[in-house]
Amino acid sequence: MMSENPTVISTSRRPGPGWRELVLAVAVFALVAYGVGYAIQPLGLPPLARGLLLSALSGLAGIAGFMVAVALRVRAVAYFGVVGVSMRWILLGVAGGVLTFVLSRLLAVVLYAVGIQPENVQQAYADAGGAGLLSVVLSFLFIAVLTPLGEELVFRGVVTTVLLRYGALIGVVGSAVVFAVVHGVNAVLVTGLIVGVVAGELRRRSGSVWPGFVVHVVNNVFAQGAALLVAGMAP
C-alpha cells in the first residue's frame, strides 16, 4: 500500500483524528441515542412506534457523531477509514459476521447456564419487528443497515482510528470495550464486545471501516431474524 494513501496515515499522529474527535463523536452519539431515547419515554408511544424510533436512533446518532468529528478539524473521511476495499475484505466481513453471531449466542447460553440473566434492554427493538410486514421491513432496515452504518462510522471510524496510535491491542480491544460499554451493562454487552473486536481487527488490517460494517450487518441480520423466528413460534 502506497504511503500517500490516507488509510495508512490515518493511524499516525498527524494529520489524522485525535482525542478531540474521539470524545466529541462519542458524546454526540450518547446524547442523540440516549438523550432522545429517554426524552420520548414520557410520550407513551405504542411499543411498535417506540421500537422503530429507538432502532433508528442508534444509527442516526452514529452518523451525527461521525459528521461532527469530521467537521471539527480533519475534514477528510479517508482519514477515518472511509475508503473502498477489495471483495476479499467484504467476504472476510461476511465470515466475521457469522462468527460473531455464533460466538455471542454460545456465550449467552453459558451465561444463562451459570445464572446470569441480564435485562434485555433491546426488547423495544424486537417489538419493532413483530407487527406486520411494514414493521419487519423497517426494523431490518434500521437495525441491520442504519445502526451498523452509524455505529461503525463512530466506533471503528473514529474511536478505533484514534486508539490505533497506541498499538493494535489498545486500538482493537480498547475500542471494542468502549463500544460494548456504551451499549450498557445488559444483554448485548457480550455481543458488542465480540463484534467490536472482530470489526476493529478488520479495520486495522484493511484500513477501512467497510469490512467491519459488513460484520455488523451480518450479525444483526441473523440476530433480528432469530428474534422474529422466536416471536413467531411463541404461543
N, C-alpha and C positions, 0 to 999 in steps of 0.2 A: 504494500500500500504506500502510495507516494506521500512524502512528508507534508506537501501543501494541502492534503486532504483534511478538511475540518474534523472528520471523525477521529483523526489521530491526535490533533492538538486540542481536542475538546477536553481531555483529561489532564492537560498540563496546567501550570499555574497561571499562564496568560496565553490567550486573552479570553478563555472560556468563563463560564459562570462560576460564581463563588458563593460564600456563605450568605451574602445578602439575598441572592436569588433563591437559595435553598429555603431560608427562613420565611421569606415573603411568599413563596409558592405554597409551602405547607400551611402557612397562616391563612392565606386566601382560600385554599382548599377546605380547611376546617371551618372557616367562617361560613362559606356557602353551604357545604354539605351538612354541617351540624347546626349552624345558626338558623338557617332557613328551615331545616328539619324540625327543630324544636319550636320554631315560630308557628308552624302550621298545626301543631298538636291541639291548641285550644279551638281550632276551627271545627272540629268534629266531623272531618271528612269521612265518607264511607270507606271501608277497607280497600276496595278496588282503586278508588281515586287516590287515596293516600299512598298505597303501594306503588302505583305508577309514578306518582310525583317523586317519591323517595328514590325509586330506581333510576330516575333520570337525573336527580340532583348530584349524585356522586360523579357521573361523567361530566356534567356541566361545571361542577366545582373544580375538577381536574383541569379542564380546558381553561377556565378562568385563571387558576393559579399559574398555569404554564404561560399564558399570554402576558400576565403581569411580570413574570420573571424575565421573559424575553424582552419586554419593553423597558425594563429597568436600566439595562446597561449594554448587554451584549448585542441584542437585536439581530441575531442570525440564528435561525433554528438549527442549522447544521451543527453548531457547537453544542447543541443539546442532544445530538444523535438522531435528529430527524432527517435521515438520509436513506436512499434506496439500498437494497441488499439483493443478493442473488437468490434464486429459487431454493438453493441448498439451505440457506438460513431460514427460509419460510417453512420448509419441510421439517427442519430441526425444531422450529417453533411448534409445529403441529405435534411432533413426538413429545416435546416438553409439556404441552398442554395435557396430553393423555396421561403422561407420567404424574403430573401434579394432581390430577383428578383421582387417580388410583391411590397414590400415597396419602393424600389428605383423607380419603374415605377409610383407608386402613387404619390410620392414626385415630380417626374419630371413633372407630369400633373399639380400639384399645382403650381410649379414654373412657368410653361408655362402660367397658368391662370393669374398669377399676373404680367406677362410681363417680366419675367426673361428668356432669351433665350441665354445661354452661348454658345460660339463657340464649335462645335463638333470636337475636335481635333482627334477623333478616326475615322474620315471619311476614312482615308487611310487604317485602319484596315478593315473597311467594304468593301472597294474596293477589298480586297484580296479574299473575298468570292463571288464575283459577276461575275466571268468569267469562267464558266465550272466546271466540276466535280472535276478535279485535284485541282483547286484553292480552291474549297469548302472544300475538304478533308484536304488540307494543312492548311487552315485558322482555321478549327476546331481543328486540332492537335496543332497548335501554340497558338491559343487564349484560347482554352478550356482545354488544358493539360499542355503545356510547360509554358505558362505565370503563371497559378496558382501555378505550382510547384516552379518556381524560386521566385515568389513574396512571397509565404508562407514561404519558407526557410529563406528569409531575414527578412520579417516584423513580422512574428509570431515566427520563429525560433530564430532570433537574437534580434530584437527590443523589441518584447513583453517579451521575456525571461529576458532581462536586466531590463526593466521598472517594471516588476512584483516585483522586490526588494522593490519598494516603495508603494506597495499595489495594490489591484485589480483595483481600479479606474484609477490610473495612468498607470498601466500596460496595461489594456484593452483599455480604451478611449485614452490614450496618444499615444499608438502605432497605433490606428486607425486614429488619426489625422495626424500622420507622414505619414502613408500610403496614406491617401487622398491627403495631400498637395504635396507629391512627384509626384502625377499624375497631378498636376497643378490646377489652378482655372479655371475649364472648365466643360463640360457636364458630366464628370464621377466623379466629386468630391463627389456628394451625394452618388452615388453607392459605391465609395471607402470607404467612412466613414461607411456606413451600413455594407458592407462586413467585414471591419476591426473590427467593434465592435463584430459582431456575431462570426467571426473566432477567434478573440482574446479571447472571453469568453470561447469558446470551448477549446482553447489552455490552458487556465488557469485551467479549470475544469478537463480536460482529461490528462494533462501533455504531450500532443503530438500535433504535427503540422498537423497530417493527417486528423482529423475531419474538421479543417479549410480549408485544401486543397480540401476536398470534397465540402464544402460550395462554394468555389471559382469556382470549376469546374462546379457545377450545375448551379450557377448563370450565368457563361459565356456561357454555352451551351444554356440556354434559351435566353440569350441576343443575341448571334450570330444567333440562329435560328429565332428569331423575326426580326433581321435585314435582313436576307436573304428572309424572307417571305415578308417583306415590299418592298424590292428591286424587288422581283418577281412580285408584284402587281402593281408596278409603270408603267405608260404608256411608 
